[in-house]
Amino acid sequence: MNRIFLDVHALQTVPPSNLNRDDTGAPKSAVYGGVPRARVSSQAWKRATRAYFSDENLLDPSELGVRTKKVAELLTERITALDPSLEGADALRLAAAVIETATGSKIEVPKRKGTAKDGEDDPAPQSKYLMFLSARQLDGLAQLAVDGAADISAHLKDKNAKARAKAIADTRHSVDIALFGRMVADSTDINVDAAVQVAHAISVHRVETESDYYTAVDDRNTDAEPGAGMIGTVDFNSATLYRYAALGVHQLASNLGAGLREEDPKTAPVRRAVEAFIHGFVASLPTGKINTFGHHTLPDAVIVKLRTTRPISFVAAFEEPVSSPLGGGHVREAAARLAEYVPEIERAYGDDESTLTWVLRVGPNTEKLAGIGQEASNLTTLVTSVGQAVAERLEKPA
C-alpha cells in the first residue's frame, strides 16, 4: 500500500484557563525557543478527541472501544445479555477466564484501600492496567464464553479455542484503537501500533502562569458571621496555541483490516475514521477546570496537508516567540509566520506533485493564510474534501 500521511495544524487561542494541570495543579508548561510556553499534553488532547467521537455522535458505539481496568465487569454484562441464565459470579468467572486467555492479563480482585465495612462486598476482579478492547471484540469474547460455559477451563485448554480467543482480541479493531494504538503488556503480539501521533500543543509566544484568589460565601451565615466560607487559589494562563497531529493513513488502513462493516467498499472504513479524526481533533477541547473558566473556543486557523513523503510539523515557525504590539494579540503574527514558513519548508523538502493542502480560517487576522491551499468554507466541507482525497489515494494502485 502507498504511504499516505495527513498533517493537521491548528492555531487556537484560549482565554484564562487551566486545560491540563501538572502535579501541583498549575497549567503545564515547557521551554521552547528559550522562553516559557503554555503547554497542553498530547494525552489530554487525544482523550478529548476520543470523547468527542461519542459525545458528538461522529461514530457509532459499535465503532468505538472501551479502555478500562473493569473489563471483566464489562464483559460480564455482555455474557448475561447473550445468556440470561449466566449472571453474577458465574458470568464474572467466565469473563475473567476468557480475558486471561485472550490477552494474557491476570484478572484479580484489587487490594482494598482501608478496612471493609460491615456487609460490604469485595470489589470485582480487575486487570492490572487499563485494557482497551473494541465493542466487536467484547461481543466476540462474550460469545466464546457462552459457548464454553459448561466447562470453561476445559474449553479454553483446547488449542482451537485458545487461538480463537487470541484472534478475537487481535481483529476487528475499533476506530479509536486503530487511531491511537493499544499496548498489552502481557501479550505484546496483540499490541496495535498507533496510526496517529499528537504533539504537545504549545503557545506561539511567551507565557507566564497567573493565580486567581477566590472566596466562597456560606449561604447560611448571618450578619454576625462575617468572612468567607472557603478561600483558595487556582493557577491559570491564556495563550495562542500551535497544535499538530500526524496521521499515517496506510497504518490506519492496516489496523482496521477488513473494516467495521462487511458491506462497505474497501475505502469506506478508513475514510470514516479519517473524517472522524479530523473533525474530532479540530473541534475537541480538553475540559480541565472548564466549569471555572468556560474556555470554549475553536481554532482560528486549520491547515491540513495530504502527502506521501513524511509527516512535517510547522512548530519551528514559532521557535522565535511571537511578540505582539502593545495592546495587540498574537493570532495575526502567528498566521503570518505560518504563511511565510509553510511555502519555504515545502520548497526545501516537500513534493508539490503529490501534496494537497486545505485551509480553514476565521477572520481578518488569518488572511495571509488564504493563499497556501484550497480554502474550505466550513469544517464540514474541510472534512468531506479531505476524506474524498484520502479515498482516491487509497484506490490508486501501489
N, C-alpha and C positions, 0 to 999 in steps of 0.2 A: 504493500500500500504506500502511496505517496506520503511524504512528510508534509503535514499541514499544521501551521501554528496560527493561533489567534492571540493578538496582544490587545488588551483593553486598558486604556489610560483614562484617568479622570482627574479633573480639578474640582474640589469641593470645599466650600467654606462652611465651617461650623461656628456658631456663636459660643459664648461662655458655656462650657460643658466639661464632662469627665467621662468620655466614651469608654475608656479602657484603663482600669486602675492598676497600679503596681501593688506590692505587698504593704506599702504604707498608706494606701488609699489615694495617692496622688496620681494625676494623669501620667501615663507612660511617656517617656521622652528618649531622645537619642542625640548624640553629637554627630553632625554631618556638615562638612564644609567649615569645620572649626567653630561652629556655634550650636547651642542647644536648639533642638527642634521638638515640636509636638510629635507624638508617635501613637499610632493605633496598630496593635499587633495583627499579624496575618490571621491568627487563630480567631480573634474577635470578629473579623470581617467574614471569614469562612463560616463561622457559626451563624452570623446574621444572614448570610446568603442562603444557607440551608433552611433556616427558619422561614425565609421569605418564600421559598418554593411551596411550602404548605400553607402559610398564613395568607398568601395572595392567590392560592389555587393555580399556581403556574404548572404544577404537576399533580397527577392523581396519587392518592396514598399508595396505590399498588406499584407506583414507580419510585417510591422512596424507601429508605431503610430506617432502622431504629438503632441507636447506639446507647447501650445500657449495660450495667452490671446485672440488672434484674432480668436477664434474658431467659432464665428458667421459668419465672412467673409469666413472662410474655408468651413463651411457647406453651405453657400450661393452658392459657386461655384458648389458644388455637386448637389444642388437643381436645379440650372439653367441647368446643364448638363442633368439631368433627364427630365426636362420640360422647354424648352427654352422660353415658354410664361411667366414663372415666373423668373423675373430678377429684379435687382436694389433693391429699397426699399421694394417691395413686398416679394422678396425672403429673404431679410435680416430679415424682420419681422417674417416670418415663421421659419427661423433658430433660432432666439432668443427665440421664444416661445417653440420650441421643446427642445432646450438645457436646458432651465429653468425647464421644466417638467422632463427631463431625469436625470439631475444632481442636481437640487435644487439651482444652482448658478444663481445669478442675472446677466443679461446681460444689461449693461448700457453704455451710452456714457461717456467716461472718461473726467475728468475735463481738460480743455485746459490749457496748460502752456503758459502764456503770452496772448497778445491781438491778436485776429483773424485779418488776413489781408483781405483787400477788395476782395470779390469773393471767399474766401477760404471756402470750405465745412466743416461742422462739422465732427469730426472723427467718424468712425464707432463704434457701441457699442461693448464692450468687457466684458469678465468675470473679476472678481476682482483679480483672481490669475490664474496661469498657469493651463490650462486644458489639460489633457493627454488622448487622445482618439485614438483607433486603426483605421486603414483605413476601416475595415469592419464595425466598429461601426458607423463611419461617414456615410458610404453608407446606413446603415440601418436607421439612423436618417433622412437622406435626403429623403428616400422613405416614411417614416412616414409623413414627412412634405408635400410631394406631395400628398399623399393620403388624407390629411385633408385640402388641400389648399383652398377649397371653404369657409370653416369657421373654421379656425384653433383653435380659442378659444373654440368653442363648441366641436370640435373633441377631444381636449385634456382634456376636462372635463369628458369625458366618461371613466369609470373605466378600461375598457379593453385597451383603447389607452394609458392611464397612465401606466398601467402595462407593455404594450409593449415597451414604451419608456424606462422604467427602465431596462427591460430585455435586450434591445439592448445595453445599456450602460454598462451592467454587464456581458456580454458574448462575446465570440469570441475576447478575448484579443490578442493584437499583442505580438510578441516575446519580444520586449523591455519593454512593460508594465508587462508582466509575469515575466521577469527577475528582473526589478528594482522597481516594485511596482507603486502604484498610491494612492495619498491622495486627496479626495474630501471633503473639509471642511464642505460643506453644506449638504452633503448626505453621511455620513460615511458608510452606508450599501453597497455602491458600491466601497469602498476602496479595493485595491489589496495589499496583503502582499508581499513584495519583496522576491523573491527566492534567490537573490544574496546579499551578504554582501561584501563590498570592504573596505579594511583597508587603512588608510593613509600610503602612501609609505614613508619610512624614510631611511636616509643614514645609512650604517652599521658603519660609522666612524664619528668622529668629523668634523664639517663643519663650516667655517666662511664665512659670506657674504662679497663680494668684490664689488667695484664700478668701472665702466668704464666711464671715462671722454671722451666725444666726441665733435667734432665740425663738422659743415656742411658749405661748401663754397657756396656763391651766384654765380651762373654761369654768371651773368650779371655784376659782379663787374669789375672795371677797376684797373689798377696798382695804381691809385690814391686812391683807396678804399680798403686798406688792412684790414685784420681781417676776422673773421668768420661771416657767416650769421646767425648761430644758435649755441649755446653752451648748453650742458646739461650733465647729468649723468644717468646711468642705473645700477641698482644693479643686481648681478648675483652670482651664486655659481656653483660648479661642484661636483658630488657625485656618488658613487656606491650605488644604492637604493635596498632595500628589498621590494618587492611588494607582496601583498597577497589578495586573494579573496576566498570566500567560497560560493558554490552553492548548495542549497538544491534541489536535483533533484525531490524529491517527491512533494515539494511545487511548483516547476515549472510545473510538470505534472498536478497538481490540478488547477493552474492558467490558463493553456492553455485549459483545459477541453477537449472537443471532438477533438480539433485540428483545424488547419487552412485550411486543405484540406480534403474534405469529403472522397476521395478515398484512403487516406493514411492509412497504418496499424497503430495500436494503438501507437506504439513506435516512429513512424517517426517524428511527430512534435516536440516531446521532444528531440529526437536525433539531429534534425536540429538546435534547439535552443541551446543545449549544445555545439555542434560543433562551431556554430557561436560565442558563448560567449568565448570559449577558444581561438579561433583564434583572435577575436577582442580584448580581454583583453591583450593577449600576444603581439600582433603586433601594437596596437594603441599607440599614444603618444600625450599628451597634447601639444597644439600649442602656448602657451603663449610666446610672443616675438620670435617666430620661425624665422621670417624674419631677426631679428637682430643677432641671434646666430646659426641658422641652426643646431639644436641639433638632427639630425636624427640618432638615434641609435636603436638597438634591444637588447633584453636580452642576456646576456652571458650564462645564465642557466635558465631552467624552470623545475620545478618538479610538477607533477600532482598526487594527491592521490585520489583514489576512495574508500570510506569507509562507514560503516554502523553505526558507533558509534556516533561521533560528530565532528564538524569542529575543526581543530588544526592548529594554526599559529606557525611558527618556529621563530618568531621575537626574542624570548628570547635567541637565539644563539648569538645575537648581543647586548645583554644588556651591556656587556663589550665591548666598542667600538673597532673595528678593528684598529690596528696600523700597518703601513707598514714600511719596512726597508727604510732607506734613499734612495730616488730616486725610490722606488718601488711603485706599485699600491695596490689596495685593493681587487681585484677580487679573486686572488689566496687564500688569507687568508679567505675571506668570504665563498668561496666554501668549503674550508677545515673545517671551522666551521660547515657548514650545514652537511657535510659528517659525522662528528662526532656526531652532536646533533640529527639528524633525527633518526638514529637507536636507540639511547638512549631513546628518548621520545616515540617511538613506542614500545620499550621493556616494558617500565613502564606503558603505557596507551593504547597502540594500540591493534588491533585484527588481528594477522597475517593471520588467515584463511579467513577473508572477505575483507582485504585491498589489493588493487592493486596499483602499483607505476610505473610511467613513468618518464623518464628523457630526456630532450633535452638540449644539451650543445654545446658550441663553444670553441675550442682552448684548449691548454695545461693547462691554468690556472684553468680550471674546471675539470681536470682529476680525482680528488678524488671523484667526484660525480658519476663516471661511475658505481660503484657497488651497488648503493642504489635502483635501479629499472630497468625496461626494457628500454633499450636505443632506442630512436626514431631518425632516421637519419635526419629528417627534420620536419618542423611544420605541413605539410600536413599529414605525417604519424602519428604524435602525435595526431592530431585532430581526424583522422579517427579511430585510435585504441581506444581512449577514448570513442568516440561515439558508437562504436560497443560494448564495455564493458557495457556502460550505457544501451543500448537497451537490452542486455542479462539479466542484473539485473532486468529491468522493466518487462521482460517476466516471471521471476520466480514467482511462487505463493507466496502470502504474508504469 
